[in-house]
Amino acid sequence: MPDHHSRLSALPPHLPPLSREARLLIGMRAARSVGQGVLVVDFAIYLHVLGWSAPAIGVLFMVALALSATAALLVGPLSDSHGRKAFLVAYEWVQIGAAALALTSTQPLALSLAAVLGSFGHGLNGGAGPFAPVELAWLSEHTHSADRAAIYSLNTATGFVGMALGAFLASLPHFMSPFLPGPLAYRPLFVLVLIGALFSLFLLHRLPESPAPVALSGDDHVGAATLTRSENRQLLKLFGINALNGIGIGLMGPLMAYWFAVRYGHGPLSIGPVMGLALLATAATSIFVGRLTHRYGVVGSVLRMRYLGLGVLIVLPLAPTFSIAAGLYVLRSALNRGTAGARQALNMGLVRSHRRGLAASLNNVSVQVPRSIGPVFAGLLYHAGYLALPFFIAAGFQAAYLVLYRRLFRHQAAPNTGSASE
């Protein structure tokens, strides 16, 4: 029997070749991710400096996530029949408006509107917010099924690297505070969001619109209807278990920087580099998981990483010092979030090409709607002094998700195979 070393050496040494369209789509993710990385560290802290309470911050995140999920449910299926490009162009212009509004006002209503439109602080990994399903479906049109897990993993890794750069830049308010006192030191960070949107528009201009995907012709309508029902059952199963994952993410992810600040008394100067290191580690893990899927399949690779990440999550809130908590956070991020690209590839493989906008939308909604609930409860628990409890509750939900993920999808996307349907 081959040992562990020989199994890993059998993994493909290179990423599959990328089409021009795939390179441009991944480049757009890189452009957006830097500004998103800054705000995932600083936005909740910025609101805290402005005098917002933890429950108020949680409610803002809840509203933004819920509205984003609602929009995603609409635009993904529409892009299946009306093309992808116009939706992403519209998104970038919305980002420009949101960044400009946040740059010029700290009034609660204006800042709330900017946060909702711009999805500020959500850690989108360079994705196009509620329009992310459009982008993922478009990318699937330019990848072969056998390469999809590796390319989607590269796509997410690119976002993680950009967000890491943004997280390192999140310490800028500390250095700008002598010149821009108090909340003013945070305002220039929204310029990064503005620049990212403008560069994405430039790349979009170079990206030709793909023809609208069409349904594959079958021998008869009965066969096509049967295949559609089978795909719908798969999507429904994924929708159900994703809700468990989404609640777990919402209980800790959006307010992680806030938790570090309250639990250990550290600010962006310390928190930014920690999150930057976590994102770099996650990018490396994402590439590794993309290669690992060729040996163990998507489900096997995801479970190996996330079971380890679950163990780290349980220990994380018990860390006695900031440095220990930071190390555990970096490890947990790499193990857990590094599987995102492989999971997206599995989702795209559940349906035929003309339904991938719908599949991506349902996947997004099934995570984001439950995720939107988490920050409110976490904010209330933090406000009441229960700084560890949200982590333990999140661990329970994510454990249930992993058990069901294995049970429902263990035969899907076996090693060295592509998607279930093209």
ChimeraX attribute file (.defattr): number of C-alpha atoms within 10 A of each C-alpha:
attribute: neighborCount
match mode: 1-to-1
recipient: residues
	/A:1	5
	/A:2	7
	/A:3	7
	/A:4	8
	/A:5	8
	/A:6	10
	/A:7	13
	/A:8	14
	/A:9	9
	/A:10	12
	/A:11	15
	/A:12	14
	/A:13	9
	/A:14	8
	/A:15	14
	/A:16	14
	/A:17	11
	/A:18	15
	/A:19	12
	/A:20	12
	/A:21	21
	/A:22	20
	/A:23	17
	/A:24	18
	/A:25	21
	/A:26	25
	/A:27	20
	/A:28	25
	/A:29	28
	/A:30	26
	/A:31	26
	/A:32	30
	/A:33	32
	/A:34	28
	/A:35	31
	/A:36	34
	/A:37	36
	/A:38	33
	/A:39	28
	/A:40	28
	/A:41	33
	/A:42	28
	/A:43	27
	/A:44	25
	/A:45	24
	/A:46	21
	/A:47	20
	/A:48	17
	/A:49	13
	/A:50	15
	/A:51	11
	/A:52	15
	/A:53	14
	/A:54	25
	/A:55	18
	/A:56	17
	/A:57	22
	/A:58	26
	/A:59	19
	/A:60	19
	/A:61	29
	/A:62	25
	/A:63	18
	/A:64	25
	/A:65	27
	/A:66	21
	/A:67	20
	/A:68	23
	/A:69	26
	/A:70	17
	/A:71	16
	/A:72	27
	/A:73	24
	/A:74	17
	/A:75	21
	/A:76	31
	/A:77	23
	/A:78	16
	/A:79	26
	/A:80	22
	/A:81	15
	/A:82	15
	/A:83	19
	/A:84	26
	/A:85	18
	/A:86	12
	/A:87	19
	/A:88	20
	/A:89	16
	/A:90	12
	/A:91	20
	/A:92	24
	/A:93	15
	/A:94	16
	/A:95	26
	/A:96	21
	/A:97	17
	/A:98	25
	/A:99	28
	/A:100	16
	/A:101	18
	/A:102	23
	/A:103	19
	/A:104	13
	/A:105	13
	/A:106	16
	/A:107	11
	/A:108	12
	/A:109	10
	/A:110	15
	/A:111	19
	/A:112	21
	/A:113	17
	/A:114	24
	/A:115	23
	/A:116	21
	/A:117	21
	/A:118	26
	/A:119	24
	/A:120	30
	/A:121	24
	/A:122	23
	/A:123	22
	/A:124	22
	/A:125	26
	/A:126	29
	/A:127	23
	/A:128	24
	/A:129	25
	/A:130	29
	/A:131	28
	/A:132	24
	/A:133	30
	/A:134	27
	/A:135	24
	/A:136	25
	/A:137	25
	/A:138	26
	/A:139	21
	/A:140	20
	/A:141	17
	/A:142	18
	/A:143	20
	/A:144	15
	/A:145	22
	/A:146	18
	/A:147	22
	/A:148	26
	/A:149	35
	/A:150	27
	/A:151	29
	/A:152	27
	/A:153	29
	/A:154	23
	/A:155	28
	/A:156	29
	/A:157	33
	/A:158	26
	/A:159	32
	/A:160	32
	/A:161	26
	/A:162	27
	/A:163	35
	/A:164	30
	/A:165	24
	/A:166	28
	/A:167	32
	/A:168	23
	/A:169	24
	/A:170	30
	/A:171	21
	/A:172	19
	/A:173	25
	/A:174	16
	/A:175	11
	/A:176	15
	/A:177	14
	/A:178	10
	/A:179	10
	/A:180	15
	/A:181	12
	/A:182	15
	/A:183	17
	/A:184	16
	/A:185	18
	/A:186	26
	/A:187	18
	/A:188	17
	/A:189	23
	/A:190	24
	/A:191	16
	/A:192	22
	/A:193	27
	/A:194	21
	/A:195	18
	/A:196	25
	/A:197	27
	/A:198	18
	/A:199	17
	/A:200	21
	/A:201	20
	/A:202	13
	/A:203	18
	/A:204	21
	/A:205	12
	/A:206	11
	/A:207	16
	/A:208	10
	/A:209	14
	/A:210	13
	/A:211	12
	/A:212	15
	/A:213	19
	/A:214	12
	/A:215	11
	/A:216	10
	/A:217	9
	/A:218	10
	/A:219	7
	/A:220	8
	/A:221	10
	/A:222	10
	/A:223	12
	/A:224	15
	/A:225	12
	/A:226	11
	/A:227	15
	/A:228	15
	/A:229	12
	/A:230	13
	/A:231	19
	/A:232	15
	/A:233	13
	/A:234	16
	/A:235	19
	/A:236	14
	/A:237	14
	/A:238	22
	/A:239	18
	/A:240	15
	/A:241	21
	/A:242	26
	/A:243	22
	/A:244	23
	/A:245	24
	/A:246	25
	/A:247	25
	/A:248	27
	/A:249	24
	/A:250	30
	/A:251	30
	/A:252	26
	/A:253	21
	/A:254	27
	/A:255	28
	/A:256	19
	/A:257	25
	/A:258	28
	/A:259	23
	/A:260	19
	/A:261	18
	/A:262	15
	/A:263	17
	/A:264	13
	/A:265	11
	/A:266	15
	/A:267	20
	/A:268	26
	/A:269	17
	/A:270	18
	/A:271	23
	/A:272	26
	/A:273	21
	/A:274	22
	/A:275	29
	/A:276	26
	/A:277	23
	/A:278	26
	/A:279	29
	/A:280	23
	/A:281	23
	/A:282	29
	/A:283	29
	/A:284	18
	/A:285	22
	/A:286	31
	/A:287	25
	/A:288	19
	/A:289	29
	/A:290	32
	/A:291	27
	/A:292	24
	/A:293	24
	/A:294	23
	/A:295	20
	/A:296	18
	/A:297	25
	/A:298	32
	/A:299	25
	/A:300	20
	/A:301	22
	/A:302	27
	/A:303	19
	/A:304	15
	/A:305	19
	/A:306	22
	/A:307	17
	/A:308	14
	/A:309	22
	/A:310	20
	/A:311	13
	/A:312	20
	/A:313	23
	/A:314	17
	/A:315	15
	/A:316	21
	/A:317	19
	/A:318	13
	/A:319	14
	/A:320	11
	/A:321	10
	/A:322	17
	/A:323	13
	/A:324	12
	/A:325	19
	/A:326	21
	/A:327	15
	/A:328	20
	/A:329	23
	/A:330	20
	/A:331	20
	/A:332	25
	/A:333	24
	/A:334	24
	/A:335	25
	/A:336	23
	/A:337	23
	/A:338	29
	/A:339	32
	/A:340	20
	/A:341	26
	/A:342	29
	/A:343	19
	/A:344	21
	/A:345	26
	/A:346	23
	/A:347	20
	/A:348	27
	/A:349	25
	/A:350	24
	/A:351	24
	/A:352	20
	/A:353	22
	/A:354	20
	/A:355	22
	/A:356	27
	/A:357	34
	/A:358	25
	/A:359	30
	/A:360	26
	/A:361	26
	/A:362	25
	/A:363	26
	/A:364	26
	/A:365	27
	/A:366	24
	/A:367	25
	/A:368	29
	/A:369	23
	/A:370	23
	/A:371	29
	/A:372	28
	/A:373	23
	/A:374	27
	/A:375	30
	/A:376	24
	/A:377	20
	/A:378	29
	/A:379	26
	/A:380	18
	/A:381	18
	/A:382	21
	/A:383	14
	/A:384	10
	/A:385	12
	/A:386	12
	/A:387	18
	/A:388	20
	/A:389	15
	/A:390	22
	/A:391	21
	/A:392	18
	/A:393	16
	/A:394	25
	/A:395	24
	/A:396	15
	/A:397	19
	/A:398	26
	/A:399	18
	/A:400	13
	/A:401	20
	/A:402	21
	/A:403	13
	/A:404	18
	/A:405	18
	/A:406	15
	/A:407	11
	/A:408	15
	/A:409	17
	/A:410	15
	/A:411	13
	/A:412	19
	/A:413	25
	/A:414	19
	/A:415	18
	/A:416	13
	/A:417	17
	/A:418	22
	/A:419	22
	/A:420	17
	/A:421	13
	/A:422	14
